[in-house]
Amino acid sequence: MNAVAHRAAGASDELDEVTLRRAQRGDADACRALVERYQRPVFALLSRLLGGGRRAAVEDLAQETFLQVFRGLAGFTPLGPARLSTWILTIASRRAIDELRRPERSVALVTEPIAAERADGDAVRREVAAAIERALAALAPEYRAAFLLREYHGLDYADIARALAIDVGTVKSRLSRARVALREALAEVRDA
């Protein structure tokens, strides 16, 4: 699904207002519904940002994300500048970027939709998937986060700006630089 179609469908993908209000009051069933609704996008974003072989770190950061969500949920307003999903992905993004900034960490990115283990056995397809994985992993965490929020999660520029606490112009710049870097990194595969 492209970013525009994803954005159009986004409002209907949100937790309904009644369940949100119940979760804000601490209702256990509503809180469980919130986690069940948003755990998949949170895990997907964290997995893509942190990379393969980091399942434990992804799980830890997802748990920290939802703990922070529940600590701040009472103050969230659906009439505010961000949708609930954007707010939750913002928290997850910031946690992942902080983790990636730690110097002792190395990253092997997992790109779920094109992962090599899902390839149909075709060597060219596996090679392309591996090249994309390497190219995404080579991006600076800030560029990778902007790119993944736009291309995989369908957030618009304003939502990405809020999620990463940067200006819209900076979002555009990071996306442009990420795309240039990816094109250059993938030129070797295209020419092969």
Buried (B, 14 or more C-beta within 10 A) or exposed (E): EEBEEBBEEBEEBBBEEEBBEBBBEEBEEBBEBBBEBBBEBBBBBBBBBBBBEBEEBBEBBBEBBBEBBBEEBEEBEEEEEBBBBBBBBBBBBBBBBEBBEEEEEEBEBBBEEBBBEEBEEEEEBBBBBBBBBBBBBBBBBBBBBBBBBBBBBBBBBEBBBBBBEBEBEBBBBBBEBBBEBBEEBBEEBEEE
